Amino acid sequence: MIEQNLSELEGKSVYILREAKERFKNIAALWSMGKDSTAMLALARKAFMNKVPFPVIHIDNGIDFPETYEFREKLAKQWDLDLIVQKSEIKPEVSGYACCGANKTQALKKVMKEYGFDALIVSIRRDEHGIRGKERYVSPRTKEFKWNYKEQPAELWNDYWRKPEKGGHIRIHPLLDWNEIDIWNYIKKQRIPINSLYLARNGMRYRSLGCTHCTVPVESNADSIDKIIKELKSTKKEERSGREQDKETAYIMEKLRALGYM
């Protein structure tokens, strides 16, 4: 059952990635070095003969974990990624978290304008957050990066595709139907490298990764992928419980995403 589910999820994600690469002139992907965006890159390698055929962007506020930077350099070299690192400022903004909110969107605007990207692959999942549950596989953004979450286009009979408005871009979400356990099962099956912070040390591990200012570990003894999967089958805690909670409220997340936040 797990194998069949993963095969179906993989097939749809690979289809979306291939179609996106075909339909857009200049596409890139966001990479946080977290489990989801790394799994997405593994799917891209499967879709395109073991090569990620588009640039990979890291929006870097300069205060990610040392393990995250180490993982970035190691995997970028191992997978021969075309890595673009865009610095993000840390200053007061709408969410109250200067490190990982609207400031990262401003950095993303800058890099997309510089390179002229018309589409962006983002590794969000519907089950992560109620606001992300409103998304579509192919989601338009205006030239101001705004997202009209009240008027999302219908996606019927695999008809996902649309062109961006002038000066705008399209967000591609190939992992939208996946859940947290699906990702971990896929990582296990495909032996995808992961950030070491996901594995428990001294009774604590990171379940969801942000930067050092807004992410805290959760209690856990899961020091292997098998143990993580087993733990997730019984836990009642939300995946993003290790994130600063004010930014995770529906109101703030909706406002941030309407302004272009990932």
C-alpha positions in Angstrom: 0.0 0.0 0.0 2.8 2.4 0.9 4.7 1.5 -2.3 1.6 2.1 -4.4 0.9 5.4 -2.7 4.5 6.6 -3.2 4.5 5.5 -6.8 1.3 7.5 -7.5 2.6 10.6 -5.7 6.0 10.3 -7.5 4.3 9.9 -10.9 2.2 13.1 -10.5 5.1 15.1 -9.1 7.4 14.0 -12.0 4.7 14.9 -14.5 4.2 18.4 -13.0 8.0 19.0 -13.0 8.4 17.9 -16.6 5.4 19.9 -17.8 6.6 23.0 -15.9 10.1 22.7 -17.5 8.5 22.4 -20.9 6.0 25.2 -20.6 8.1 28.0 -19.0 11.0 29.7 -20.5 13.0 30.4 -17.4 12.2 28.4 -14.3 13.9 28.0 -10.9 13.3 26.1 -7.7 13.5 27.2 -4.0 15.7 25.1 -1.8 15.7 25.5 2.0 17.8 22.4 2.6 14.8 21.0 4.5 13.4 17.5 3.8 10.6 18.6 1.4 12.6 20.8 -0.9 15.4 18.2 -0.9 12.9 15.5 -1.8 11.6 17.7 -4.6 15.2 18.0 -6.0 15.4 14.2 -5.9 12.2 14.0 -7.8 13.6 16.5 -10.4 16.7 14.3 -10.8 14.3 11.3 -11.4 12.3 13.3 -13.9 15.4 14.6 -15.9 17.9 11.8 -16.1 19.6 12.3 -12.8 20.2 16.0 -13.2 18.3 19.0 -11.8 17.9 21.1 -15.0 17.1 24.5 -13.5 18.8 26.8 -11.0 18.2 26.3 -7.3 17.7 29.3 -5.1 18.6 29.6 -1.4 17.2 32.7 0.3 19.9 33.1 3.0 19.3 35.4 6.0 22.8 34.5 7.3 21.5 32.8 10.5 20.7 29.3 9.4 22.1 26.5 11.4 25.8 25.5 10.7 24.5 22.0 9.8 22.2 23.6 7.2 25.1 25.4 5.4 27.2 22.3 5.6 24.5 20.2 4.0 23.9 22.9 1.3 27.6 22.9 0.2 27.9 19.1 0.3 24.7 18.3 -1.6 25.2 21.1 -4.1 28.5 19.6 -5.0 27.3 16.0 -5.0 24.3 16.7 -7.2 26.0 19.4 -9.3 23.4 21.9 -8.6 23.3 25.4 -10.2 23.0 27.1 -6.8 22.0 30.7 -6.4 22.4 32.2 -2.9 20.4 35.4 -2.4 21.0 37.3 0.8 18.0 38.4 2.8 17.9 41.4 5.2 16.8 41.1 8.8 14.6 44.0 9.8 11.1 44.6 11.3 8.3 43.4 9.2 4.6 42.3 9.2 4.9 38.9 10.9 7.0 40.3 13.8 9.8 37.9 12.8 12.4 39.8 11.0 14.3 36.6 10.0 11.9 34.5 8.0 8.9 36.4 6.9 8.3 39.2 4.3 12.0 40.0 4.2 12.7 36.8 2.5 10.0 37.6 -0.1 11.8 40.9 -0.8 15.1 38.9 -1.4 13.2 36.5 -3.7 11.7 39.5 -5.7 15.3 40.8 -6.2 16.7 37.5 -7.4 13.8 36.7 -9.7 14.0 40.2 -11.3 17.7 39.9 -11.7 17.5 36.5 -13.5 14.1 37.0 -15.2 12.5 33.9 -13.9 8.9 33.4 -15.0 8.1 30.4 -12.8 9.2 29.1 -9.4 9.0 25.6 -8.0 8.1 25.6 -4.3 7.9 22.5 -2.1 4.9 23.3 0.1 2.4 20.7 1.1 -1.3 21.2 1.8 -1.1 19.4 5.1 1.5 21.7 6.5 -0.7 24.6 7.3 -4.4 25.5 6.7 -3.5 28.5 4.5 -1.3 26.4 2.3 -4.2 24.1 1.9 -5.8 26.8 -0.3 -3.1 26.5 -2.9 -3.1 24.9 -6.4 -0.4 23.0 -8.2 0.0 25.9 -10.6 -0.6 29.2 -8.9 -0.3 32.7 -10.4 1.4 35.6 -8.7 1.1 39.3 -9.8 4.1 41.5 -10.7 3.9 42.7 -7.1 4.1 39.0 -6.0 0.6 39.0 -4.6 -1.5 35.8 -4.3 -5.3 36.0 -4.7 -6.2 33.2 -2.4 -9.9 34.0 -2.7 -10.0 33.4 -6.4 -7.8 30.3 -7.1 -8.2 28.8 -10.5 -9.9 25.4 -10.8 -7.7 22.5 -11.7 -9.9 19.9 -13.4 -8.9 16.9 -15.5 -5.2 17.7 -15.1 -5.7 21.1 -16.6 -3.2 23.0 -14.4 -1.5 25.3 -16.8 -1.8 29.0 -17.3 0.5 31.9 -18.3 1.7 34.6 -15.8 0.4 38.1 -16.2 2.8 40.6 -17.6 5.6 41.1 -15.0 4.2 38.3 -12.8 5.2 34.7 -12.4 3.8 31.2 -11.7 4.4 29.1 -8.6 4.6 25.4 -9.2 3.8 23.1 -6.2 4.7 19.5 -7.1 4.4 18.2 -3.6 1.0 19.6 -2.8 -0.7 16.2 -2.2 2.1 14.7 -0.2 2.0 14.5 3.6 4.8 14.4 6.2 5.0 10.6 6.4 4.9 10.3 2.6 8.0 12.5 2.5 9.9 10.4 5.0 8.9 7.1 3.4 10.1 8.5 0.1 13.4 9.7 1.6 13.8 6.2 3.1 13.0 4.4 -0.2 15.2 6.6 -2.4 17.9 7.0 0.2 17.8 10.8 -0.1 20.3 12.7 1.9 18.9 14.8 4.8 20.0 17.6 7.1 21.4 15.9 10.3 19.2 18.2 12.5 16.2 16.0 11.7 17.8 13.1 13.7 17.5 13.1 17.5 20.4 14.0 19.7 20.2 14.0 23.5 16.4 13.5 23.4 15.7 16.4 21.0 15.4 16.8 17.2 14.1 19.3 14.7 10.9 18.3 13.0 10.5 21.4 10.9 13.6 23.5 9.9 13.8 27.3 9.7 16.7 29.5 11.0 18.3 29.7 14.4 16.0 32.6 15.5 12.6 31.0 14.9 13.0 27.3 15.1 13.3 25.1 18.2 13.7 21.3 18.6 11.0 19.0 19.9 11.4 16.2 22.3 12.2 13.0 20.4 14.4 9.9 20.5 14.0 9.3 16.8 17.6 9.1 15.6 16.9 7.2 12.4 14.5 7.6 9.5 12.7 4.4 10.6 12.2 5.8 14.0 11.0 9.2 12.7 8.3 7.4 10.6 7.2 5.3 13.6 7.1 8.4 15.8 4.9 10.3 13.3 2.4 7.5 13.2 1.5 8.1 16.9 2.3 11.8 17.6 -0.5 14.3 18.0 1.8 17.3 17.8 1.6 19.5 14.6 4.6 19.4 12.3 5.4 23.1 12.7 5.1 23.0 16.4 8.8 23.8 16.6 8.3 27.2 14.8 7.6 30.4 16.5 3.9 30.3 16.8 2.9 33.9 16.2 4.1 33.6 12.6 2.1 30.4 12.2 -1.3 31.8 13.0 -3.8 31.6 10.1 -4.1 35.4 10.0 -0.4 36.2 9.8 0.4 33.3 7.4 -2.5 34.3 5.1 -1.2 37.9 5.1 2.4 36.8 4.4 1.4 34.4 1.6 -0.9 37.0 0.0 2.3 39.2 -0.2 4.3 36.4 -1.8 5.8 34.5 1.1 6.7 30.9 0.4 
